[in-house]
Amino acid sequence: MKRLVLMNIPALICGLVFTLIGCEKNENLEIEDSGKVTVSLMERDDFAIFEKTVILFETENYLIKTPLYQFLGGMNNLFGLDYDKFLSILKKIVSDGRTNNLLYSSSYFDTYQTDYVLANFLENGLCYFYDKKNERRVEQVVFEFWRETASMAGWRKFYINNVLFLETVDAYIGYKKKKEDGEKITVSLMERDDYVVFEKKVILYEDENYLIKTPLSYFLSESHSFFYMGIDGQLSTLEKIISDGQTNDFLYSSPYFTNPNHRDHVNAERIKFVLAEFLEYGQCHIYDKKTGKNITKIVVEYWADNPAPLAGAGGRRFYINNVLFLETMDWIS
C-alpha cells in the first residue's frame, strides 16, 4: 500500500512562512538533512495508556492510534498563522475528548493535514500500529527523510516490511538526533520579535535579567510534553489556556501549572520543566533586560551521575553566556 500526500501550493507557502518566520527551528540542534532510520513504535495497548484514544488511520489492513494527550500536542504548523482556526479546532478536540473516549483525526482535519499528523506520530514513534490481517502489532517502521536546506522544503517516506506505506511532500523541518548523556549542544533561539510571530504570546519566565516568551501556538502544541496530572487535568488546563488565548494576546505560563494544594517548591519544579522544554528546542525568545539585546544562542548540557548500578540521576543544564541559568533533574533511580 502506498499513500502519497502532496501539499497544495497555498498550504506549502503558509507552512514555509510559519517555518521561516514563526517557527525558526534551529539548525544547531543537529538536524539531519537526509537519512534513513528505524523507528520503534508504542508497545503497550492497554487502558492505562489508551483510556482516551485518537484513531490516526484505519483501513481493512491497518489500525494506527495514539493517546489523546499525545494527539493534542501534534498539531504544530498545521494552520500556519491562522490563530482563530488553530484555537477553535483545538477547543473542539478538547471538548470532544471530555465526553468521548474514541476520536478520529479525520474529523478535525482535511486529507493533507490528517496525513501530516500521521507522519508526525510515525516519525516520533508516538503511536500504536496494528496489522489486522496478521493480527499482530507492527513493531517498527523505517523512516526516510530529505530536506532542501535553503527552502526548508522536503519529504518523508515511511516503510513497513520494506514496502512504502506513506509519503509526504511538505515544509519538513528535519530529523533530530537523540542526545547522549554528557553531550553539550548549542541551541539557536527565536530571533525575531515582531507581531507576525508573537501576535499571541506566553511569558515563560521573567525576572530583573531576562524575559522569555513563546508564541501561543508553540505553547499549546508542546502541551503533551509537560502535563503530569492525567488526561482530565490536561483537558481542563487546555480549556483554560484556549479560552484565555481567544480573548487575550498576552498570557503567563505559571498560573496554568500552579496547584494551590501543592507546596511552592513542587509548583516551582513544574514551571521549571515547562521552561526547559522550550529552551531545549529553541522554541522561545530571550530578551536580556540589562543589555537591551536578544539572546540568540544558549548551551544545553545533558548530564548523568551513576555512582553505582541502578543508582543515579540525570537531567539538563542550560547556560546563557556560559553561566548556568537553569538545571533540571529528569530521572532518578
N, C-alpha and C positions, 0 to 999 in steps of 0.2 A: 504494500500500500504506500502510495506517495501523495503527500499533501503539499502543494506549492502555494505559498502566500505571497502575493505581490502587494506592496503598499501603494495606494493611489497617490498621484502627484501632490495634491493639497496636503494630504496627511504626511507625506515624506518631508515636504517643506516645513510643515509645522513641527514635525519631530526634530528636524535638523536645527530649526531656530531654537527650540527649547533646549536641545543638547548643547548648542554652541553658546547661547546667551544665558539661559537659566540654569541649566544643569552643571556645566563646567566641570564634568568629571575629570579628575586629574590624571595626567599622563605619568606621574611618578609613582603611581600605585601598582607598578609592574603589570600594566595592562598589555596582554599579548595581542599582536596584530593578526596572527593566524596560527592555526594549530589544530590538533585533534586530541581529545581527552575522553576517558571513560568516566561516566558519572554514575555513582551508586544512588539508587532511589530509596524511598522510605520502605522499611521492612515491616513494621507493625501495622496491622489493620484491626484495631480494637476500639471499643467505645471510649476509652480514656483519651484517645487521640482524636477520633472522628465522632465525637459527640455531636458536633455540628459540621457538616460536610458540604463542600462545593464540588460538583462534577465539572471538570475541565474539558472532558472529551469522552464521548461514548459512541461506539458502533457495535455491530454484531461480533466484532473481533476483540475490541479492547474497551476497558473502562479505566479512566485516569481521574483521580480525585485528590483533593488537598483539604486539610482542616480549614475551617472558616477563618481562624485567627491568622493563618498564613496568607490566605487569599486577600484579606483586607490590606495587606502590605504590598500587593503585586501589581499595582495599577499605575506606577510612576511612568510618565512620558506618554500615557495613552491619550491625554486630552490637550496636549500642547500647553497653550497659555489660557485655556478656557476654564477659569476657576468656577464659574457658575455651574457648568456641566459636571466638572470633577466633583464638586461638593454635593450636587443633587444626586448623582449616581451613587456616591459613597453613602450618602444618607439613606438611600433606598435599600442598599445591601445590608446596612446595619439594622434597619427596620425589619426587613425580611428575616434576618438572622435571629432576631429576638423571638419570632413566632414560628419559625420553621427550622427543622434540623437538617433539611436537604435543600440545597440551592443549586442552580445551574448557571455557569458562567455565561452561557449564550443568552440568558435572559437580560443581561445588562449591557452587552457589547455587540457590535457588528462582527461580521465574519473575520475581518482583519484583526480587530482588537482581541477577539476570543483566541485566535491562534497565536497572537503575540504574547498574550498572557500565558498560554500553554507552553510556549517556548521558554519563557522566563522560568517557569517552575521546573521544567525538564532540565534546563541548564544548571540549575542550582540543586537538583535532586530533591526538591521540596514537594514531592507528590508520590502517591501510591499508584502503581501501574499493574493492572490485572489483565492477563491473557485469557479471554473467555473460552476460546477453542481448546486450549491446552490445560485449562483450569489450574493455572499457576501464576505466581507473581513474576513480573518482569523485574529482574534484579538491577539491571544496568542498561544504560543507553550510551551510545558513542556520540559525542558532540563535536562537530567540526565547525570552525568559525574562521571568518576573514573580515578585515576592516581596512578600508582605504583611509589612510591617516589624515589626509588633507580635508576631505569632505565629511569624514566620520560615517559614511555610508558603508554598509557591509551586509553579510548574510550569515545565517546559521543553518546547519543541517544536523538532523538527528536520525540515528540509525538504530534499528532493532534487529539483532542477529544478522548484521551486515546488509540489511535492506533499508533503504531510505524511507523514513516514516514521515518526517516533517521538514520543510524548508521555509525559511523566512528571508525576505529581502527587505531590509529596513535600516533605520538610523541606529545601527548597532554600536554599542559602546566598546565592547571588548571583554575578553575573559580575564578574570582576576585570579592570580595565583594565591593559594593559601599561604599564610605566613608561618614561619618556623620560630620556635622559642629561641630567644637570643638575637633575633633579627631586628635591625633598625632600618626604617624606610623614611624617606622624605615625602610628605604628602602636600600637594598643591591645594590650596583652598580657593573658594569662590572669590574672584577679584572684583567683579562689577557690583556696584551698589547703586542701582537705579530702579525706577518704578517698574520697568518691564520685568525685572527679576523678582523684586520684592513688593509687588502690588499688595500681597498679603504675607505677613511675616510673623515668625515666632521667635521671641527672645529666649535663647537657651541659657545664657549666662550674662551677668553684668556686675561689675564692681568698679572701684575707682580707676582700675587699669584698663580693663577690656570690656567690649561689648561684642557678644557673639550671637548671631542670628541665622535663621534658615528660612527659606520660603515655606509657606504653609503646605504646599503640595508635597514637599520633601518630608515635612514633619508627619503628615498623615500616611504617606507611602512607606515610611520606615516604622510604622507603629507596631508591626508584628515583632520587631526586634527587641522592644523594651517593655512589653506588657508581661507582668508576672502574677496578675491577680485572677487568672482564669478568664474564660470566654465571656461570662456575664459582666465581669468588671471591665473587660476590654470594650465591649459593646457600649456600656454605659459611658465610659470615658470618651469614646469616639463620638457618641451622640452629642456630648457636651462640646467637644472641640469643633465639630462640624457646625453646630448651631451658633457657637460664638464666631466662627470663621465666616458665616454668612452675613453677619451683622457688624463685624469689626475687621479692620485691616491690620490690627496690631494685637498680638496675644503673647502671653508669657507661659513658658512650658511648666514651671514649677507648680502652679495650682492644680494641674491635672494629675500630678504624681505625688501629691502630699495627702497623706491619710491622717486625720486628726486623732485616730486611735493608735497610731504608731509613734514611737519615740522620735525625737528630732533627728538623731543620727541615722535611723533607718530611712526616713524620708530623704535625708541628705544623700545617702548612698544611692537611692533610686534615681534621684535627679542627676547625680554624677554619671551614672551609667547611660542615661539618655544623652547627655552632652558628649560622652566618649564615643557613642555610636556615630554621631555626625562629624566629629573631629577625625576619626579613623579613616573615613571615606571622603573627606574633603568637602562634605556637603553643607558647608556653612561659611559665613563671612565673619572675620575677626577684625575689629577696629581697635587700634591702640590709642586710648584717650590721651596718654601723656605725650606721645609724639605726633598725634594727629594724622597717623598714616595707617594703611591697611596692612595686616599681617598676611602675607601671601603663601607662606610655607611653614609647616611645623614638622617635627620629627616624632615618629611613633616607634617605641621600642616594645617588643614582645618579650616579657621576662618570665622566667620559671625558676623555682628553687625546689630541688628534690634531694633533701638530705638523706633520705632512706627510702627503700622500696615501699610503695603505697603510702608515702607521706610526702607532702609537698604542696606548693601553691604556685599560681601563675596569673599573669594579667598583662596590662598595658601601661606604659608610661608615655606621656605626651609632653614635648618640650617646645617652648616658644623662645626663640633666640638663645637656644642652648641652655635654658633654665627650665627645670621641671615645673610644669604647670598643673598637671593632673595625673593621678595614678589610680588604677582600678585593680582589684583582685577578682579575676574572672572564674577561677576554680580553686578548690582546696580539697585535699584528700588526707 
